[in-house]
Amino acid sequence: MMPSKPVALTCGEPAGVGLELTLKAWQALRGESPFFLIADARHLAGLAPDVPIREIDDPGQAAAVFPHALPVLAHPFPEANPPGELRRENAQSVIDVIRRAVDLVKGGAASAVCTNPINKKALKDGAGFAFPGHTEFLAHLAGPGTRSVMMLAAPALRVVPVTIHEPLEAVPALLTADLLSQTLTITHSAMRQLYGLRNPRLAVSGLNPHAGEGGAMGQTEITLIAPVLERLRAQGMEIAGPLPADTMFHAQARRTYDVALCMYHDQALIPIKTLDFHGGINITLGLPFARTSPDHGTALDIAGQGRANPSSLIAALREAAKFGRGGPRT
C-alpha cells in the first residue's frame, strides 16, 4: 500500500554526491513508494543520462510520473553548479529548498521530508547559516519550543548522541541534566510511537573513560548522569547505565537494548558507521513532521564520478515512506 502523499527529497549541496545518488535511488525505487526531488534541474545534467527526468509543477503530480521518470519540483538556483565545486551564490537556495520541503509536509502536500547532505561551512560562508546542522534547523522550522533529537539507525544498531555538532571541548559544559532528561524522554516516546515498542530498553553511556570508574576518571557520571537515570527509572523507563562506551557495542551487548544514547557525536557515530557504513540512516525525533536522511556527507572529492554508494539514501527514502504510511516501523 502506497502512502497517500509522496516523500519530498531536498537536493542538498548541489556540488556534492546527493544528486547523483538521487538518480540511483530512483532507479532502485521506481516500483515502490513515490518521492519527488526539489532542485534546479540544470544541476542534474550529465550525472546519469539514462535516467529520465520530468519537471512537475505540483507534488500531486509525482505519483503518476514516478514509475516512468524522476519527478523534479523546480527550484531555480542563481548559478549552475558543477560537481565538486562549491558556489557561494547557491548557498541561500540550498537553505530555501529545506524550508520549502518542510512547508510542503506541514501543508499536507508531501508525507515526509528526506534530506540530501549539506555542506554546513558553505552555507555559513555563503548565506550566514546560523545552525550547526540539519537537525537544529529543522527544529527551528518546526516552531518555538521544539526540541529535536538525532537518531542514527541501521539493522544492527540505533544510537542517539545527546550533544550533536559541537566541539568536543564544549561538551562537558553543554551536557546538562535538562538536556539529558529531554533527550531520553523524546527518544523513549519515539521508540514507542515509531517502532511499536511498549517498553523500550534504553542504554546510556558515560562521558568519561570506563564511565568514570567510580569517580577515579571523572565525576560527571556520579553528579549528573546517574541522578537523571534514577529519576526516569522511577517514572517507569527501562534504562541501563551509565555504561562504559567501549563495551556497549559488541554483538552480545547490543542484544540487551533497543537504542543507545551517547554523550557526544563521535561516541555514537563511530560504532554505527563501523557496523554499517553504507546502510545507516538519520531519523530526526521530536518533530511534528517526519524527516530522514542518509548518514553521510557531501563527499565533494568523489562527486560526479559515479562512485558514491546510494544504499543509505535508498534506506532513508524507504523509511520516510513508512513514516508517510503511519504505523510502527521495524
C-alpha positions as a Markdown table, in Angstrom:
| # | Residue | x | y | z |
|---|---|---|---|---|
| 1 | Met | 0.0 | 0.0 | 0.0 |
| 2 | Met | 1.5 | 3.4 | -1.0 |
| 3 | Pro | 1.3 | 6.5 | 1.2 |
| 4 | Ser | -1.3 | 9.0 | 0.1 |
| 5 | Lys | 1.3 | 11.6 | -0.5 |
| 6 | Pro | 4.9 | 11.4 | -1.9 |
| 7 | Val | 8.1 | 12.0 | 0.1 |
| 8 | Ala | 9.8 | 15.4 | -0.5 |
| 9 | Leu | 13.5 | 14.9 | -1.1 |
| 10 | Thr | 15.8 | 18.0 | -0.9 |
| 11 | Cys | 18.7 | 18.5 | -3.3 |
| 12 | Gly | 21.2 | 19.2 | -0.5 |
| 13 | Glu | 24.5 | 20.7 | -1.6 |
| 14 | Pro | 24.4 | 20.6 | -5.5 |
| 15 | Ala | 28.2 | 20.2 | -5.7 |
| 16 | Gly | 28.1 | 17.0 | -3.6 |
| 17 | Val | 27.0 | 13.4 | -4.3 |
| 18 | Gly | 23.4 | 13.9 | -3.3 |
| 19 | Leu | 22.0 | 14.5 | -6.8 |
| 20 | Glu | 23.8 | 11.5 | -8.4 |
| 21 | Leu | 22.6 | 9.3 | -5.5 |
| 22 | Thr | 19.1 | 10.6 | -6.1 |
| 23 | Leu | 19.2 | 9.3 | -9.6 |
| 24 | Lys | 20.5 | 5.9 | -8.5 |
| 25 | Ala | 17.8 | 5.8 | -5.8 |
| 26 | Trp | 15.0 | 6.4 | -8.3 |
| 27 | Gln | 16.3 | 3.5 | -10.4 |
| 28 | Ala | 16.2 | 1.3 | -7.3 |
| 29 | Leu | 12.8 | 2.5 | -6.0 |
| 30 | Arg | 10.8 | 3.3 | -9.1 |
| 31 | Gly | 8.5 | 0.3 | -8.4 |
| 32 | Glu | 7.9 | 1.4 | -4.8 |
| 33 | Ser | 6.5 | 4.5 | -2.9 |
| 34 | Pro | 7.0 | 7.7 | -4.9 |
| 35 | Phe | 9.2 | 10.6 | -4.0 |
| 36 | Phe | 10.0 | 13.9 | -5.8 |
| 37 | Leu | 13.2 | 15.9 | -5.8 |
| 38 | Ile | 13.2 | 19.7 | -5.1 |
| 39 | Ala | 16.1 | 21.0 | -7.2 |
| 40 | Asp | 17.3 | 23.0 | -10.1 |
| 41 | Ala | 17.2 | 20.5 | -13.0 |
| 42 | Arg | 20.3 | 22.1 | -14.5 |
| 43 | His | 22.3 | 20.5 | -11.7 |
| 44 | Leu | 21.3 | 17.0 | -12.8 |
| 45 | Ala | 22.6 | 17.4 | -16.3 |
| 46 | Gly | 25.1 | 14.7 | -17.3 |
| 47 | Leu | 25.1 | 12.9 | -14.0 |
| 48 | Ala | 23.0 | 9.9 | -15.3 |
| 49 | Pro | 21.9 | 10.3 | -18.9 |
| 50 | Asp | 20.0 | 7.0 | -18.8 |
| 51 | Val | 17.7 | 8.3 | -16.0 |
| 52 | Pro | 14.6 | 10.2 | -17.4 |
| 53 | Ile | 13.8 | 13.4 | -15.6 |
| 54 | Arg | 10.4 | 15.2 | -15.7 |
| 55 | Glu | 9.8 | 18.6 | -14.1 |
| 56 | Ile | 6.5 | 18.9 | -12.2 |
| 57 | Asp | 4.5 | 22.0 | -11.0 |
| 58 | Asp | 2.9 | 20.3 | -8.0 |
| 59 | Pro | 3.8 | 17.4 | -5.7 |
| 60 | Gly | 0.4 | 15.9 | -6.6 |
| 61 | Gln | 1.8 | 15.0 | -10.0 |
| 62 | Ala | 4.7 | 13.0 | -8.5 |
| 63 | Ala | 2.8 | 9.6 | -8.1 |
| 64 | Ala | 1.8 | 9.5 | -11.8 |
| 65 | Val | 5.3 | 10.5 | -13.0 |
| 66 | Phe | 7.4 | 8.4 | -10.6 |
| 67 | Pro | 7.1 | 5.0 | -12.3 |
| 68 | His | 8.5 | 6.5 | -15.6 |
| 69 | Ala | 10.8 | 9.3 | -14.6 |
| 70 | Leu | 12.3 | 11.1 | -11.6 |
| 71 | Pro | 9.8 | 13.9 | -10.7 |
| 72 | Val | 11.6 | 17.2 | -10.1 |
| 73 | Leu | 9.8 | 20.1 | -8.5 |
| 74 | Ala | 11.6 | 23.1 | -10.0 |
| 75 | His | 13.5 | 25.4 | -7.7 |
| 76 | Pro | 15.8 | 27.6 | -9.7 |
| 77 | Phe | 19.3 | 28.4 | -8.3 |
| 78 | Pro | 21.3 | 31.5 | -9.2 |
| 79 | Glu | 24.2 | 29.5 | -10.7 |
| 80 | Ala | 24.9 | 26.3 | -12.4 |
| 81 | Asn | 26.9 | 24.0 | -10.1 |
| 82 | Pro | 29.5 | 21.5 | -11.4 |
| 83 | Pro | 30.1 | 18.6 | -9.1 |
| 84 | Gly | 32.8 | 19.2 | -6.5 |
| 85 | Glu | 32.7 | 23.0 | -6.9 |
| 86 | Leu | 31.1 | 24.9 | -4.1 |
| 87 | Arg | 29.3 | 28.1 | -5.2 |
| 88 | Arg | 28.6 | 30.8 | -2.6 |
| 89 | Glu | 25.8 | 32.2 | -4.8 |
| 90 | Asn | 23.8 | 29.0 | -4.3 |
| 91 | Ala | 24.0 | 28.7 | -0.5 |
| 92 | Gln | 20.7 | 30.5 | 0.2 |
| 93 | Ser | 18.9 | 28.4 | -2.3 |
| 94 | Val | 20.0 | 25.2 | -0.6 |
| 95 | Ile | 18.5 | 26.5 | 2.7 |
| 96 | Asp | 15.3 | 27.6 | 0.9 |
| 97 | Val | 14.8 | 24.1 | -0.5 |
| 98 | Ile | 14.9 | 22.7 | 3.0 |
| 99 | Arg | 12.3 | 25.2 | 4.2 |
| 100 | Arg | 10.1 | 24.5 | 1.1 |
| 101 | Ala | 10.2 | 20.8 | 1.8 |
| 102 | Val | 9.1 | 21.3 | 5.4 |
| 103 | Asp | 6.3 | 23.7 | 4.3 |
| 104 | Leu | 5.0 | 21.1 | 1.8 |
| 105 | Val | 4.9 | 18.4 | 4.5 |
| 106 | Lys | 3.3 | 20.7 | 7.1 |
| 107 | Gly | 0.8 | 21.8 | 4.4 |
| 108 | Gly | -0.1 | 18.2 | 3.5 |
| 109 | Ala | 1.3 | 18.1 | 0.0 |
| 110 | Ala | 4.0 | 15.6 | 1.0 |
| 111 | Ser | 4.1 | 12.8 | 3.5 |
| 112 | Ala | 7.7 | 13.2 | 4.9 |
| 113 | Val | 10.9 | 15.0 | 4.3 |
| 114 | Cys | 14.1 | 13.2 | 3.3 |
| 115 | Thr | 17.2 | 15.5 | 3.0 |
| 116 | Asn | 20.3 | 15.1 | 0.9 |
| 117 | Pro | 23.6 | 16.1 | 2.6 |
| 118 | Ile | 24.5 | 19.8 | 3.0 |
| 119 | Asn | 27.9 | 21.4 | 3.4 |
| 120 | Lys | 27.5 | 23.4 | 6.6 |
| 121 | Lys | 30.5 | 25.6 | 6.2 |
| 122 | Ala | 29.4 | 26.5 | 2.6 |
| 123 | Leu | 26.0 | 27.6 | 3.9 |
| 124 | Lys | 27.6 | 29.6 | 6.8 |
| 125 | Asp | 30.1 | 31.3 | 4.4 |
| 126 | Gly | 27.6 | 31.9 | 1.6 |
| 127 | Ala | 24.4 | 32.7 | 3.5 |
| 128 | Gly | 25.2 | 33.1 | 7.2 |
| 129 | Phe | 23.5 | 29.8 | 8.1 |
| 130 | Ala | 23.2 | 30.1 | 11.9 |
| 131 | Phe | 22.6 | 26.4 | 12.7 |
| 132 | Pro | 25.1 | 23.6 | 13.4 |
| 133 | Gly | 23.3 | 21.3 | 11.0 |
| 134 | His | 20.0 | 20.0 | 9.6 |
| 135 | Thr | 18.7 | 18.7 | 12.9 |
| 136 | Glu | 18.8 | 22.1 | 14.6 |
| 137 | Phe | 17.5 | 24.0 | 11.6 |
| 138 | Leu | 14.5 | 21.6 | 11.3 |
| 139 | Ala | 13.7 | 22.2 | 15.0 |
| 140 | His | 13.7 | 25.9 | 14.2 |
| 141 | Leu | 11.4 | 25.4 | 11.3 |
| 142 | Ala | 9.1 | 23.3 | 13.4 |
| 143 | Gly | 8.3 | 26.2 | 15.7 |
| 144 | Pro | 9.2 | 27.7 | 19.1 |
| 145 | Gly | 10.0 | 25.3 | 21.8 |
| 146 | Thr | 10.6 | 22.3 | 19.6 |
| 147 | Arg | 13.4 | 20.0 | 20.8 |
| 148 | Ser | 14.7 | 17.7 | 18.1 |
| 149 | Val | 16.9 | 14.6 | 18.7 |
| 150 | Met | 19.1 | 13.0 | 16.1 |
| 151 | Met | 19.0 | 9.2 | 15.9 |
| 152 | Leu | 21.2 | 7.1 | 13.6 |
| 153 | Ala | 19.6 | 3.8 | 12.7 |
| 154 | Ala | 20.7 | 0.6 | 11.0 |
| 155 | Pro | 19.5 | -3.0 | 11.3 |
| 156 | Ala | 22.3 | -3.8 | 13.8 |
| 157 | Leu | 22.1 | -0.6 | 16.0 |
| 158 | Arg | 20.2 | 2.6 | 16.8 |
| 159 | Val | 22.2 | 5.4 | 18.5 |
| 160 | Val | 21.4 | 8.9 | 19.8 |
| 161 | Pro | 24.1 | 11.5 | 20.5 |
| 162 | Val | 22.9 | 13.8 | 23.4 |
| 163 | Thr | 25.1 | 16.6 | 22.2 |
| 164 | Ile | 25.5 | 16.7 | 18.4 |
| 165 | His | 27.5 | 19.1 | 16.2 |
| 166 | Glu | 29.6 | 20.6 | 19.0 |
| 167 | Pro | 33.4 | 20.8 | 19.6 |
| 168 | Leu | 34.5 | 18.1 | 21.9 |
| 169 | Glu | 35.9 | 20.7 | 24.3 |
| 170 | Ala | 32.5 | 22.2 | 24.7 |
| 171 | Val | 30.6 | 19.0 | 25.6 |
| 172 | Pro | 31.1 | 18.9 | 29.4 |
| 173 | Ala | 29.6 | 22.4 | 29.8 |
| 174 | Leu | 26.7 | 21.7 | 27.3 |
| 175 | Leu | 25.8 | 18.4 | 29.0 |
| 176 | Thr | 23.1 | 19.3 | 31.5 |
| 177 | Ala | 20.6 | 17.3 | 33.4 |
| 178 | Asp | 17.8 | 19.0 | 31.5 |
| 179 | Leu | 19.3 | 18.2 | 28.1 |
| 180 | Leu | 19.9 | 14.5 | 29.1 |
| 181 | Ser | 16.4 | 14.2 | 30.5 |
| 182 | Gln | 14.7 | 15.7 | 27.5 |
| 183 | Thr | 16.8 | 13.6 | 25.1 |
| 184 | Leu | 15.9 | 10.4 | 26.9 |
| 185 | Thr | 12.2 | 11.3 | 27.2 |
| 186 | Ile | 11.9 | 12.2 | 23.5 |
| 187 | Thr | 13.8 | 9.0 | 22.5 |
| 188 | His | 11.6 | 6.8 | 24.7 |
| 189 | Ser | 8.5 | 8.3 | 23.3 |
| 190 | Ala | 9.7 | 7.9 | 19.7 |
| 191 | Met | 10.6 | 4.2 | 20.2 |
| 192 | Arg | 7.1 | 3.6 | 21.3 |
| 193 | Gln | 5.4 | 5.6 | 18.5 |
| 194 | Leu | 7.7 | 4.7 | 15.6 |
| 195 | Tyr | 8.7 | 1.2 | 16.4 |
| 196 | Gly | 5.7 | -0.1 | 18.4 |
| 197 | Leu | 7.8 | -0.9 | 21.5 |
| 198 | Arg | 5.6 | -0.9 | 24.6 |
| 199 | Asn | 8.6 | -0.7 | 27.0 |
| 200 | Pro | 11.7 | 0.4 | 25.1 |
| 201 | Arg | 15.1 | -0.6 | 26.5 |
| 202 | Leu | 17.5 | 2.4 | 26.6 |
| 203 | Ala | 21.2 | 2.1 | 27.3 |
| 204 | Val | 23.1 | 5.2 | 28.3 |
| 205 | Ser | 26.9 | 5.7 | 28.1 |
| 206 | Gly | 29.1 | 7.6 | 30.5 |
| 207 | Leu | 31.1 | 10.7 | 29.4 |
| 208 | Asn | 34.4 | 9.6 | 30.7 |
| 209 | Pro | 36.6 | 6.5 | 30.1 |
| 210 | His | 35.2 | 3.5 | 31.9 |
| 211 | Ala | 32.1 | 5.6 | 32.8 |
| 212 | Gly | 34.3 | 7.5 | 35.3 |
| 213 | Glu | 35.4 | 4.3 | 37.1 |
| 214 | Gly | 33.7 | 5.2 | 40.3 |
| 215 | Gly | 34.9 | 8.8 | 40.2 |
| 216 | Ala | 38.6 | 7.9 | 39.5 |
| 217 | Met | 38.3 | 9.2 | 35.9 |
| 218 | Gly | 35.7 | 11.9 | 36.3 |
| 219 | Gln | 32.6 | 12.9 | 38.3 |
| 220 | Thr | 30.1 | 13.5 | 35.6 |
| 221 | Glu | 28.6 | 10.0 | 35.8 |
| 222 | Ile | 28.0 | 10.4 | 39.6 |
| 223 | Thr | 26.9 | 14.0 | 39.7 |
| 224 | Leu | 24.9 | 14.4 | 36.5 |
| 225 | Ile | 24.1 | 11.2 | 34.5 |
| 226 | Ala | 23.2 | 8.7 | 37.3 |
| 227 | Pro | 20.7 | 11.0 | 39.1 |
| 228 | Val | 18.8 | 11.7 | 35.8 |
| 229 | Leu | 18.6 | 8.0 | 35.0 |
| 230 | Glu | 17.4 | 7.2 | 38.5 |
| 231 | Arg | 14.6 | 9.8 | 38.3 |
| 232 | Leu | 13.4 | 8.5 | 34.9 |
| 233 | Arg | 13.6 | 4.8 | 36.1 |
| 234 | Ala | 11.3 | 5.9 | 38.9 |
| 235 | Gln | 8.8 | 7.1 | 36.2 |
| 236 | Gly | 8.8 | 3.6 | 34.6 |
| 237 | Met | 11.5 | 3.8 | 32.0 |
| 238 | Glu | 13.8 | 0.8 | 31.4 |
| 239 | Ile | 17.3 | 2.4 | 31.3 |
| 240 | Ala | 20.7 | 0.8 | 31.7 |
| 241 | Gly | 23.7 | 3.0 | 32.6 |
| 242 | Pro | 25.8 | 4.9 | 32.8 |
| 243 | Leu | 27.8 | 2.3 | 30.9 |
| 244 | Pro | 31.4 | 2.4 | 29.6 |
| 245 | Ala | 31.1 | 3.4 | 26.0 |
| 246 | Asp | 33.9 | 1.0 | 24.9 |
| 247 | Thr | 31.9 | -2.1 | 26.0 |
| 248 | Met | 28.4 | -1.1 | 24.7 |
| 249 | Phe | 28.5 | -2.0 | 21.1 |
| 250 | His | 29.7 | -5.6 | 20.7 |
| 251 | Ala | 27.0 | -8.1 | 19.5 |
| 252 | Gln | 26.1 | -9.5 | 22.9 |
| 253 | Ala | 25.7 | -6.1 | 24.4 |
| 254 | Arg | 23.6 | -4.8 | 21.5 |
| 255 | Arg | 21.0 | -7.5 | 22.2 |
| 256 | Thr | 20.2 | -6.0 | 25.6 |
| 257 | Tyr | 18.8 | -2.7 | 24.4 |
| 258 | Asp | 16.7 | -1.1 | 21.6 |
| 259 | Val | 18.6 | 2.2 | 21.4 |
| 260 | Ala | 21.8 | 3.5 | 22.9 |
| 261 | Leu | 22.3 | 7.1 | 24.0 |
| 262 | Cys | 25.8 | 8.6 | 24.0 |
| 263 | Met | 27.2 | 11.8 | 25.4 |
| 264 | Tyr | 28.7 | 13.2 | 22.2 |
| 265 | His | 28.8 | 12.9 | 18.4 |
| 266 | Asp | 31.7 | 10.5 | 17.7 |
| 267 | Gln | 30.9 | 8.3 | 20.7 |
| 268 | Ala | 27.6 | 7.5 | 19.0 |
| 269 | Leu | 28.5 | 7.7 | 15.3 |
| 270 | Ile | 31.7 | 5.7 | 15.3 |
| 271 | Pro | 30.1 | 2.4 | 16.2 |
| 272 | Ile | 27.2 | 2.6 | 13.8 |
| 273 | Lys | 29.4 | 3.7 | 10.9 |
| 274 | Thr | 31.8 | 0.8 | 11.7 |
| 275 | Leu | 28.9 | -1.7 | 11.8 |
| 276 | Asp | 27.1 | -0.4 | 8.7 |
| 277 | Phe | 28.9 | 2.4 | 6.9 |
| 278 | His | 26.7 | 2.4 | 3.8 |
| 279 | Gly | 23.3 | 1.4 | 5.3 |
| 280 | Gly | 22.8 | 3.7 | 8.3 |
| 281 | Ile | 20.3 | 6.5 | 8.2 |
| 282 | Asn | 19.5 | 9.6 | 10.2 |
| 283 | Ile | 16.0 | 9.9 | 11.7 |
| 284 | Thr | 15.0 | 13.2 | 13.5 |
| 285 | Leu | 12.9 | 12.5 | 16.6 |
| 286 | Gly | 10.7 | 15.1 | 18.3 |
| 287 | Leu | 9.5 | 17.0 | 15.2 |
| 288 | Pro | 5.8 | 17.4 | 14.3 |
| 289 | Phe | 6.7 | 16.1 | 10.8 |
| 290 | Ala | 8.7 | 13.1 | 9.6 |
| 291 | Arg | 12.3 | 13.5 | 8.5 |
| 292 | Thr | 15.0 | 11.1 | 7.5 |
| 293 | Ser | 18.4 | 11.4 | 5.7 |
| 294 | Pro | 21.3 | 9.3 | 4.6 |
| 295 | Asp | 24.1 | 9.1 | 7.2 |
| 296 | His | 26.9 | 10.5 | 5.2 |
| 297 | Gly | 28.2 | 13.9 | 4.0 |
| 298 | Thr | 28.5 | 15.6 | 0.6 |
| 299 | Ala | 31.7 | 13.8 | -0.4 |
| 300 | Leu | 32.9 | 16.6 | -2.7 |
| 301 | Asp | 36.0 | 14.7 | -3.6 |
| 302 | Ile | 34.1 | 12.0 | -5.5 |
| 303 | Ala | 31.1 | 13.9 | -6.6 |
| 304 | Gly | 30.1 | 13.4 | -10.2 |
| 305 | Gln | 32.3 | 10.4 | -10.7 |
| 306 | Gly | 29.6 | 7.7 | -10.3 |
| 307 | Arg | 31.4 | 6.2 | -7.3 |
| 308 | Ala | 29.1 | 7.1 | -4.5 |
| 309 | Asn | 27.1 | 4.3 | -2.9 |
| 310 | Pro | 23.3 | 5.0 | -2.8 |
| 311 | Ser | 22.4 | 2.4 | -0.1 |
| 312 | Ser | 21.9 | 4.9 | 2.7 |
| 313 | Leu | 19.8 | 7.3 | 0.7 |
| 314 | Ile | 17.6 | 4.4 | -0.5 |
| 315 | Ala | 17.2 | 3.2 | 3.1 |
| 316 | Ala | 16.3 | 6.8 | 4.2 |
| 317 | Leu | 13.7 | 7.1 | 1.4 |
| 318 | Arg | 12.1 | 3.8 | 2.3 |
| 319 | Glu | 11.9 | 4.8 | 6.0 |
| 320 | Ala | 10.5 | 8.2 | 5.1 |
| 321 | Ala | 7.8 | 6.4 | 3.1 |
| 322 | Lys | 7.0 | 4.2 | 6.1 |
| 323 | Phe | 6.6 | 7.4 | 8.1 |
| 324 | Gly | 4.1 | 8.6 | 5.5 |
| 325 | Arg | 2.0 | 5.5 | 5.9 |
| 326 | Gly | 2.0 | 5.7 | 9.7 |
| 327 | Gly | 2.2 | 2.8 | 12.0 |
| 328 | Pro | 5.2 | 1.1 | 13.6 |
| 329 | Arg | 8.4 | 0.7 | 11.8 |
| 330 | Thr | 10.6 | -2.4 | 12.0 |
